[in-house]
Amino acid sequence: MYCNALKVLKERGFVEWSSHNEELDEHFINNMVTGYIGFDPSADSLHVGNLVAIMGLAWMQRLGHRPIALAGGGTGRIGDPSGKSAERNLLSEEQISYNVERIAKQLEHFLDFNCGENSALLVNNNEWLKKLNYIEFLRDIGKYFSVSFLVNRDYVRSRVVDPDKSITYTELSYILLQAFDFNHMYNELNCTLQMGGNDQQVNIIAGMDLSRKKSGGQCYGITFPLLLNAQGQKFGKSESGAVYLSPHRTSIYKFYQFWINVDD
């Protein structure tokens, strides 16, 4: 019998939403659950907005389950449009690879990658996404997603109807790649849980549905509350005033001063 990580995470205020609550409770109690969170390598450091997700993985491991940190070396070449009002700047493959290496070093401060059966894993989705054949991907994955599902997302609809904004096919395809990641890790690593910020809920559900339809698997999802500033905006890299975990990006002094001076 294993520790019910869902119960602990809820008690500690980590859980904003979770799927199949009773089934997920039993899943945690009866199995060593493998769960993952994806991290965007659009910079060479994680930021304070990532801390809730990182601690979610850390608590999973402390409670006897296996965490996977997914570095989005493949999806990072597109950029997640969730909640964005404009397209992200695209980085070179070399810059993304460098950022992935730096982020991996930071995660070692929070996760144990050498502790036996539930050692944390670090994977890079570029390893499998770069091998995809476009025609086969459309045939084998695209058929599970309706256009209405993609365009009915709030951030997509707002950019479609606004004449001063637009959304590219590249961005619209991102959700298919994230869903493919979940299904790939379900098949290859027995990963049955994806976690992330609450703005990732639809992406997570898409991956759960794809694994059920394509692989016949039962997968689960958990989202965490977003870390917001006093104006109700989430902390991130693309938002102004990003606060990084790396002292080379945000000095220790500035990091300390930020938390002292920020409004509650």
Secondary structure, DSSP 4 states (H G I P E B T S, - for coil): ----HHHHHHHTT--SEESSHHHHHHHHHHS--EEEEEE--SSSS-BGGGHHHHHHHHHHHHTT-EEEEEE-TTGGGT---TT-SSPPPPPPHHHHHHHHHHHHHHHTTTS-SSSSTT--EEEETHHHHTT--HHHHHHHTGGG--HHHHHTSHHHHHHHH-TT----HHHHTHHHHHHHHHHHHHHHH---EEEEEGGGHHHHHHHHHHHHHHH----EEEEE---B-TTSPBP-SSSTT--BSSTTTS-HHHHHHHHHHS--
